[in-house]
């Protein structure tokens, strides 16, 4: 099996990703998470960590998926947040992901802004309930940003949307 460090720095290859995903699904949860965690740690500079591409395919536990969200708060930028969300949304569910970010508005405002940009466009965003959850999160986010003395052009742009 390709080491997590080697996988992290290679260019994308769908065949390799499918084979690796299949092999990782045969491992226990601790081994799966160790592989994904190591690959994420090995690739802290890429906008598209390869580990995120396969994370949703290997059936990680909810605890592991929340760890990926925690990592997104530390590392995600506007170009990679969509990959973090795509890696967890099918395993956690839309409501859980929105709820997670709702709790992070005050402590991780910029990352919540990034998530708000991508959440409405994820494939699982189809119901009226999900749309209302996004609207509520956006309102809470805007209220928080407007109440603060924000100088970040990025956050000001998030509030305008």
C-alpha distance (Angstrom), angle and dihedral (degrees) to the residues before:
residue distance angle dihedral
X1 . . .
X2 3.78 . .
X3 3.79 111.1 .
X4 3.80 116.7 -110.5
X5 3.80 90.6 -119.9
X6 3.81 92.3 53.2
X7 3.79 92.2 44.6
X8 3.80 90.9 51.4
X9 3.79 94.9 59.0
X10 3.80 100.7 39.6
X11 3.76 123.5 98.2
X12 3.78 117.8 -103.5
X13 3.78 117.5 -77.8
X14 3.79 116.2 172.7
X15 3.79 95.1 -157.8
X16 3.81 91.7 52.7
X17 3.82 90.4 45.5
X18 3.81 92.1 52.2
X19 3.81 93.1 47.4
X20 3.78 92.4 47.1
X21 3.81 91.6 47.3
X22 3.78 90.8 51.5
X23 3.79 91.4 49.7
X24 3.82 93.6 46.2
X25 3.82 91.3 51.7
X26 3.80 87.3 63.4
X27 3.82 90.8 58.0
X28 3.77 125.7 83.2
X29 3.80 119.6 -97.7
X30 3.80 94.9 -100.4
X31 3.80 91.6 54.4
X32 3.81 92.0 46.7
X33 3.79 92.2 50.6
X34 3.81 91.9 44.9
X35 3.81 89.8 54.8
X36 3.82 94.2 48.2
X37 3.81 93.0 42.7
X38 3.80 92.4 49.1
X39 3.80 91.8 47.7
X40 3.81 90.9 49.9
X41 3.81 90.6 49.2
X42 3.79 91.8 48.3
X43 3.80 92.3 53.3
X44 3.78 108.1 47.3
X45 3.79 95.2 143.4
X46 3.78 105.0 50.4
X47 3.80 120.3 97.6
X48 3.79 87.5 -142.7
X49 3.77 112.4 42.2
X50 3.82 106.2 -157.8
X51 3.80 89.6 -138.8
X52 3.81 89.4 68.7
X53 3.79 91.2 55.5
X54 3.79 92.0 61.4
X55 3.82 100.5 29.1
X56 3.80 94.7 90.3
X57 3.82 91.2 46.7
X58 3.80 97.5 57.7
X59 3.80 98.7 57.4
X60 3.77 101.8 -119.6
X61 3.79 120.2 -167.0
X62 3.79 120.1 -100.9
X63 3.80 89.6 -107.3
X64 3.80 89.9 57.3
X65 3.79 91.7 47.0
X66 3.80 90.6 52.5
X67 3.80 87.8 51.1
X68 3.81 88.0 56.0
X69 3.81 89.0 52.4
X70 3.80 89.3 49.6
X71 3.80 89.2 52.2
X72 3.81 89.6 49.9
X73 3.80 88.9 59.8
X74 3.79 89.6 57.5
X75 3.79 101.6 38.7
X76 3.77 114.0 16.3
X77 3.75 119.8 111.7
X78 3.80 127.1 -175.9
X79 3.80 91.8 -84.9
X80 3.82 96.6 50.0
X81 3.82 104.4 35.9
X82 3.80 90.7 86.8
X83 3.83 89.7 59.0
X84 3.80 92.1 50.8
X85 3.81 90.7 50.1
X86 3.80 93.1 45.9
X87 3.80 89.7 51.5
X88 3.81 93.3 58.1
X89 3.80 110.5 24.6
X90 3.80 98.0 84.2
X91 3.80 92.8 47.5
X92 3.80 99.0 43.1
X93 3.77 101.3 30.3
X94 3.75 129.0 -124.3
X95 3.79 97.3 -86.9
X96 3.81 93.1 52.5
X97 3.80 92.4 50.8
X98 3.81 92.8 48.3
X99 3.80 89.9 47.1
X100 3.81 90.5 50.0
X101 3.79 92.0 54.4
X102 3.80 92.3 43.4
X103 3.82 87.7 61.2
X104 3.81 90.4 50.3
X105 3.82 99.6 52.7
X106 3.79 94.7 103.7
X107 3.79 99.0 38.7
X108 3.83 100.8 37.0
X109 3.78 105.0 24.3
X110 3.81 98.1 156.5
X111 3.79 93.7 49.9
X112 3.80 90.6 49.6
X113 3.80 87.5 52.5
X114 3.80 89.6 52.6
X115 3.79 91.5 48.4
X116 3.80 90.9 49.3
X117 3.77 89.2 57.0
X118 3.82 93.1 55.7
X119 3.82 105.3 30.2
X120 3.83 96.5 77.8
X121 3.81 90.7 53.4
X122 3.79 99.3 50.9
X123 3.81 115.3 114.8
X124 3.81 93.2 -115.6
X125 3.82 92.5 58.1
X126 3.77 99.2 100.9
X127 3.77 110.9 113.6
X128 3.76 130.8 83.0
X129 3.81 89.0 -124.9
X130 3.81 90.6 58.8
X131 3.79 90.9 48.2
X132 3.80 90.0 52.3
X133 3.82 90.2 49.4
X134 3.81 89.5 54.0
X135 3.80 91.9 48.1
X136 3.80 91.2 50.4
X137 3.82 92.4 47.4
X138 3.82 90.2 47.8
X139 3.83 90.8 50.5
X140 3.81 92.2 49.9
X141 3.80 90.2 46.2
X142 3.81 93.1 50.2
X143 3.80 91.8 46.8
X144 3.80 90.5 52.2
X145 3.80 94.7 46.8
X146 3.81 92.8 45.2
X147 3.83 90.8 50.0
X148 3.80 91.2 53.6
X149 3.76 128.4 70.5
X150 3.79 93.4 -113.4
X151 3.79 119.1 -177.6
X152 3.79 97.4 172.2
X153 3.81 111.5 115.0
X154 3.79 87.8 -153.7
X155 3.81 93.4 58.1
X156 3.79 91.7 44.0
X157 3.81 88.0 54.6
X158 3.81 90.6 49.1
X159 3.80 90.8 54.3
X160 3.80 92.5 50.4
X161 3.82 91.9 58.2
